[in-house]
């Protein structure tokens, strides 16, 4: 009994450790390639402002739950992932904040939309390069580089599964057996038989016996 307990104790410890690892470690993330141009949103909602676009063919990798929790981001809705994005983004600033060289001065507020109640997207810092690219009423659409966490809906952006091949109709079984295929051996035998038949002369048909000539002479007088 003591030996059995000693043998099972390491096994129990191993199982317990495996359970703890499965529970405590974050799930592995998987990279995916986008099938279409995909907008990036400030929040995980289609109603949130879109501030950037990833072109088709871009590879994205979802941030794990522990990273989102450390950033103070709540669990995401189904079909959404968060990515750490670094690249060109766009926002809106008041025309009064745009200088004569079409750049924004430090301290200028950039919003996610051309409205005073739109979410604040960024504040221009010293050394940032922000350029106005389009006039939208009292606002200017601006472009700049930024590194931040953004969200995308992966419902319709990943490659579609390959379409299954069309089903082939079952072969029709005929009640009449198909003729056997001619093989090289059969062909050779046929050719040899034809050659042999050509070289052997045809036998003459047997002559019809002359009954009257073959009869005995004594009967010829009748």
C-alpha positions, 0 to 999 in steps of 0.5 A: 500500500505504501509503495502504491501511494509513493508511485501515484504521488508524482502522477497526481503532482504532474496532473495538478501542474498541467491543470495549473498551466492550462488555467494560468497561461494565456491562450496562444495567439494565431496570425491571420491574413486579411482578405480585404481592405479592413478598417481599424476602429477606436472601439470594438464597435462598427459605430466607433470611428475608423481611424486607419485601414489595413490593406488586403494581404496584411497579417494581423495577430490578436493581442492576448487577454492578459495584455488587454487587461493590463491596458484596461480594455474590457473583454471584446465582443464576439468577432472582434480582435485587438491589434497593436497598430503602428502606422499612418492614421487620420483624424480631424482638427479645427481649421483654426489649429492648422498653420499656414504650412498645413501642419498642426502646432503642438497641443492641438487636439485631434478628434476621431470625427469632424465634430466637437463631441467626437472622441479625442484621438490624439494631442499633438506633441512636440516633434510630431508631424501632422498634416492637413489633407482635406477640408471638411467644413470647419474641420480639417482631415489630418494624417499622422503616424501613431502607435496604438491599440485598435480594433477590427471586426474579423467576421468578413475579413479573413479568407473564405474557405475553399469551395468544395468540388462539385459532386460527380454523378455516379458512374452508370453500370450497364447490364451488358459487359463492356468488350475487353480492351485489346492488349498488345499481346492480343494484337500481336496474336491477331497479326500473326494469325493473319500472316499465317493465313496469307501464306497458306494456300487455300485448299481446292474444293474436292471434285464431285465424283462422277458416279456414272464413270465410277460404276462397273462397265456392266452397267454402262449399257443401260 
